[in-house]
Every structure is written in C-alpha cells, then in structure tokens.
Amino acid sequence: MQTSKKIIIVLTGIAILVAGILCKQQFFLMIPLFISLFVMAYQADANRFGSLIGAINSVIYTGAYVYMGIYASAASAILFSFPIQLMTFFRWKKNAYKKTVVFKKMSTKQRVIFALGVILLWALLATVFGYLNYEYSVLDSITFLLGFIVPILTMLGLVEYTYLWIVQGAIGILLNIQMVVNDYRQLTYLIYGVYSFYCIICAFLTVHKYYKEQQENSIV
C-alpha cells in the first residue's frame, strides 16, 4: 500500500474519531467505520483480501445494527453482504491474477439488457419508496439497488462494476449531505463517504489498468 494512501487512512480515521466525539456517538458504533477504511483501501487496489476483511466487517456491522435496532440493515449485512463478499474472495482467488482477479466485460447486448433491467427495477423501487412518503426516496432507492448489483458484478469480476460503483459513491455522498443537514450526528458517515468515493475512483483506475494488462498478455 502506498504511503500516500496510508496517510489518507490515518487522517480520515482521525476525522471520523473527532467527529464522532463531537457528535457524541458511541465508540462501538464507530468500529465498523474504522475497519471499513482498510476494506476500501484494499478494494481501491482491487485486492481480493478487501472482500475477505469486508466479510468479517459485515458481521461487526450486523452487531452494530442490532444494537441500534435497525434490524432490516442487520439482516442485509449478515444475509447478503457477508456471504457475497466471502464468495467474492474465494471466486477471485480461484481466478486469480496477482493479488486481484482475471477481469471480464459484458457484451454490448448484455449491457443493453442489463441497463434496461436496472432502470425498471429503480423505477419500481422509487415508486414504492415515494408511496411510503420516504424522505430520501429518490437517492436511497438508487443506492439500495446498486448496493445489491455492484457486489454481484464485483464477485463475477465484471469491469462494469466500477462504473456503477462510481454512481453509487457519488449518490451516497449526496445522501449523506442531506442526512447531515437533517441530523448533524451523521457527520461521521459523510466523512467516510468522501473517503470511500476517493477509493472508488482509485479502484476504477486500478481495475481498468489490470484489464488492459490482461488483454495485452492474452489472459482470459
């Protein structure tokens, strides 16, 4: 890991800690965020061990969500995030290329069908969230949907996950800003969201570098 990235991790960790203290957040609830800093750092390098650490962190997130009484999020963390990240690690290890995986791309037909499916699912979710008068219906419906799609594409080693991940990260920051305006105690998540977006951009560049390298070396 580059020295510059280590410095960014330390500075972000300090910022989260200070914000957490000022916002009077319980330290137990901040632990998953600190671990996530390292998860994202590994994923920024497209390193398969990021998924393994992420799987472990999902269990910790589950405990935090249960403690806060957010049972739907707890169920999502343990029933989806944990197994999908664990499967990603083992699948990437099976199809390993250095510390990452052999990446693939969808065909043009697959991209069109996939894009149409995503749009239809988002329209359905946004309608349901809007009907329930959910304040963050538009932004959260997108992040909710991408929260399931991106990990699956990542597990399959499809380059397209990097494009959608950028969308998810950008919308996540907008959502966090909106939440901070309504509740300043969400500041720690906004700080993490900005750091996460930086790592996502790094991951985009790294994955495409590896894909080009693999194509040049005829690795499939």
N, C-alpha and C positions, 0 to 999 in steps of 0.2 A: 504494500500500500504506500502511495506517495506521501512524502512529508506534508505537502500542502493539504491533502485530504485529512491527515491526522489532526492537523491544526484546526481545520474546519469542524471536525467532530468534537474536539475539545471545546472550542468556542461556542458551538451550538449547545453542547451539554451544559455549559456554564449558564448560557442564556436561559435555557429551559429551567434549570435549577433556581435561578434568581427569580424568574417569572412565577414559578411555582410557589416560592416562599412568599412573594409579594401578594399573590392571589390566594394564599393560604390553602394550597392544595396538599392533600395527604401524600407523603413520600411514596407510600405503597402504590398509589395510583400513577405515579410518575415513572416507576421502574420499567414498565414495558416501553415507554418512550425512549429511555436511555439505551435499552437493548436494541431498539429499532434503528438507532443511529448506526450501529455496527452492521445490522442486517442490510440497510440501504447502502452502506459503504461497499459491502461485498457485491451487492447486486449492481452497483454502479460499474464494477469491474466485470460484470457478467460471470461472476464466480459462483459455481454451484453450491458452495458452502453457505452462501447467503440464504438459500432456501432451507437448509438444514437448521441454521440458527433461527430462521423465521418460524419454522415449525415449532421449535421449543418455545419461542416467544408467544406463539398463539395460545399455548397452554397458560402462560402467565397472564395474557390479556383476558383469557376466559375467567380466571380468578378475580381479576380487577372488575370485570363487567358484572360478575355475580355479586361482588361486594357492593357495587353501585346500584344493583337492582335492575341492570339493563340486560334482561335475560335473552332477548332476541339476538343481541350482539354477541352474547356469550355462546349461544347455540351456533351462530355463524362462525365464530372463531374456532370452536372445537370440532364442529361437524364438517366445516368446509375448508377454512384456512389451514388448519393443522394437517389434514390428510393431503390436500392438494400440494402444499409445499414439500411435504415428505416425499410424495410421488415425484415431484419435480426434481428433487435432489437425486433420487435413485435412477430416474429416467435420464437425466443429464449425465450421471456417472456411467450409465450403460452406453450412451452415445457420446462419450467424452472426446473433447478436443482441447488439449492442455487442461486448464482449470475450468473450462466452460463446456459448451456442447456444440455439436455439428448443427448449424442453423439451416433452416429451410424457408422458402417463401411460398405463399399461396399462388395458384394460377389466377389469371385475370377473371375467369368465370367464377372461381371460388370467392374471390374478393367481392365481386358484384353481389352474389347471393348472400354472402356474409354481411355486407353493408346493409342490404335491404332488411335482413333479419334483425340486425341491431336497431335500425331505425324504427321498425314496427314494435319491437319489444320496448324501446324507450317511450314511444307514443303511448303504449298501453300503461306503462308504469306512471308516466307523468299524469295521465288521466285519472288513474286510481289515487295517486297522492293528492292531486288537485281536488278531487271529490271529497277527500277526507280533510280538506282545508289545512293541509300541512304547509307551514310557512316556507319551507325550503324545497317545495315540491319539484321545481324545475332542475335546480342544481343537484339536489340529493338523488333524484331519480337517475340522473346520468352517472354519478359516482357509484351509486348502488349497483347499476347494471354493469359498469366497467369493472367494479370490484369482483365480479364473477367471471367476466370474459377475459380480462387481462391475465389472471393467474392460469387459466386453462391454455391460452395461447402460449404463455411462457413455458408451461410444462411440456407442450408439444415442440418447443424450440422454434416457433414460427417468428420470423423477424417482425411481422406486423404488430406484435405485442408492444413494440417500442413506440409506435405511432399513437396507439390508443392510450398507452401509459402516460404520454405527454399531455394528452387531453384530460385524462383523469387527474393528473397532478395539478394542472392549471386550474381546473374547476374546483379541485379540493382547496386551493388557496382562496379562491373567491368565496367558497362556502365558509371557510374558517374566518375570513374577514367579516362576513355577515354575522357569524355567530359571536365574534368578539364584540361587535357593535352592540349586540343584544345582551352579552354576558362577558365582561372583561376577564373572567376566570378561565376562558377558553384560549387565553393568550399562548399558553404552552403548546397547544396544538397548532396554532398559526406559525409559531417559530419552527416547529418540526415540519410543517407543511412546506415552508420555504426551503428548508434544508433538503427535504425529500425531493422537491422539484429539481434542485441542483443535481442530486444523484441520478434522477431520471434522465436528465439531459446527458450526463456522463455515460449512462447505460446505453442510451441511443447511439452515441458516437462509438462506444466500445463494441456493441453488437454488430454494427454495420462494418466496422473495421475487421472484425473476426470473419464476418460473412464474406467480405471481399477477399480476404486472405484465403479462406477455404475454397472459394471458387477458383482462385488463381492456382491453387495446389490440387484442384480437381478432387476435393474431399467431399463426399456425399454420404 
